[in-house]
Amino acid sequence: MIGIDIVAIARISKLRARYGESFAERFLNKDEINLAKTDSTLAGFYAVKEAVSKALGCGISSECSFFDIEIYKTEKNAPKIKLSDKLKQNFKVSQADVSISHDGGFAIAAVILR
């Protein structure tokens, strides 16, 4: 299953300016917030979570919440994702790969679930 999402970094900047630091708490856990120091990283993380939900074919919903998807980084700073047991079982996913890129005021994420 493949999912892709693109987010305008300016959109994230506006939401963060409007809601403050609590904005990130709507879709990231504390560890993810600590990793996301810039608006471009926040946009990339948002895109990852949307891309996962698209790959699953359900969108962000009761079947797949933002908090069922955790983003972390390797020692070499490569992004990785961990899915909740609920997602792994309900959608029969055993492996998840992700790529995030930022350019031209946009963040894009591509996710492959197997």
C-alpha positions as CSV (number, residue, x, y, z in Angstrom):
1,M,0.0,0.0,0.0
2,I,1.3,3.4,-0.9
3,G,0.3,6.8,0.5
4,I,1.6,10.3,-0.4
5,D,0.7,13.7,1.1
6,I,1.9,17.2,0.5
7,V,1.5,20.1,2.9
8,A,2.2,23.9,2.4
9,I,4.6,24.9,5.2
10,A,3.0,28.3,5.3
11,R,-0.3,26.7,6.3
12,I,1.4,25.0,9.2
13,S,3.1,28.3,10.2
14,K,-0.3,30.1,10.2
15,L,-1.9,27.4,12.4
16,R,1.0,27.4,14.8
17,A,0.8,31.2,15.0
18,R,-2.9,31.0,15.7
19,Y,-2.9,28.1,18.2
20,G,0.6,28.3,19.6
21,E,2.5,25.3,20.8
22,S,-0.7,23.4,21.5
23,F,-1.2,23.1,17.8
24,A,1.4,20.3,17.5
25,E,-0.2,18.5,20.4
26,R,-3.3,17.9,18.2
27,F,-1.3,15.4,16.0
28,L,2.1,14.7,17.6
29,N,3.1,13.0,20.8
30,K,5.7,14.5,23.2
31,D,8.7,12.7,21.6
32,E,7.6,13.8,18.1
33,I,7.2,17.4,19.3
34,N,10.7,17.3,20.6
35,L,11.9,16.3,17.2
36,A,9.9,18.9,15.3
37,K,11.7,22.2,16.0
38,T,10.7,24.0,12.8
39,D,7.5,24.6,10.8
40,S,8.9,22.6,7.9
41,T,9.5,19.6,10.1
42,L,6.0,19.9,11.6
43,A,4.6,20.1,8.0
44,G,6.6,17.0,7.1
45,F,5.3,15.1,10.1
46,Y,1.8,16.1,9.4
47,A,2.2,14.8,5.8
48,V,3.6,11.5,7.1
49,K,0.5,10.9,9.2
50,E,-1.8,11.8,6.4
51,A,0.1,9.6,4.0
52,V,-0.1,6.6,6.3
53,S,-3.9,7.1,6.6
54,K,-4.2,7.3,2.8
55,A,-2.1,4.1,2.3
56,L,-4.5,2.4,4.7
57,G,-7.5,3.8,2.7
58,C,-9.3,5.2,5.7
59,G,-8.0,8.7,6.3
60,I,-7.6,10.1,9.8
61,S,-10.6,8.7,11.6
62,S,-11.7,6.3,14.3
63,E,-9.9,3.6,12.4
64,C,-6.6,5.5,12.3
65,S,-5.9,8.4,14.6
66,F,-2.9,10.7,14.5
67,F,-1.7,8.9,17.6
68,D,-1.7,5.5,16.0
69,I,1.3,6.6,14.0
70,E,4.5,7.5,15.7
71,I,7.4,9.2,13.9
72,Y,11.0,8.8,15.2
73,K,14.5,9.1,13.8
74,T,17.4,6.7,13.5
75,E,20.9,7.5,14.7
76,K,21.6,8.9,11.2
77,N,18.5,11.2,11.4
78,A,16.5,9.1,8.9
79,P,12.7,9.2,9.6
80,K,11.0,6.0,10.6
81,I,7.4,5.2,11.6
82,K,5.9,2.9,14.1
83,L,2.3,1.9,13.9
84,S,0.0,1.0,16.8
85,D,-0.8,-2.7,17.3
86,K,-4.4,-1.8,16.4
87,L,-3.3,-0.6,12.9
88,K,-0.9,-3.5,12.4
89,Q,-3.6,-6.0,13.3
90,N,-6.6,-4.4,11.6
91,F,-4.8,-3.6,8.3
92,K,-2.4,-6.6,8.4
93,V,0.7,-4.4,8.2
94,S,4.1,-5.9,9.0
95,Q,6.4,-3.2,7.7
96,A,6.3,0.6,7.2
97,D,8.7,2.8,5.3
98,V,8.7,6.5,4.9
99,S,10.5,9.3,3.1
100,I,10.0,13.0,3.8
101,S,11.2,15.9,1.7
102,H,10.9,19.8,1.9
103,D,11.3,22.2,-1.0
104,G,9.7,25.3,-2.4
105,G,7.6,25.9,0.6
106,F,6.1,22.4,0.7
107,A,6.7,19.2,2.7
108,I,5.9,15.9,1.1
109,A,5.8,12.4,2.5
110,A,5.7,9.0,0.8
111,V,4.8,5.9,2.8
112,I,4.9,2.3,1.8
113,L,3.1,-0.3,4.0
114,R,3.5,-4.0,3.6
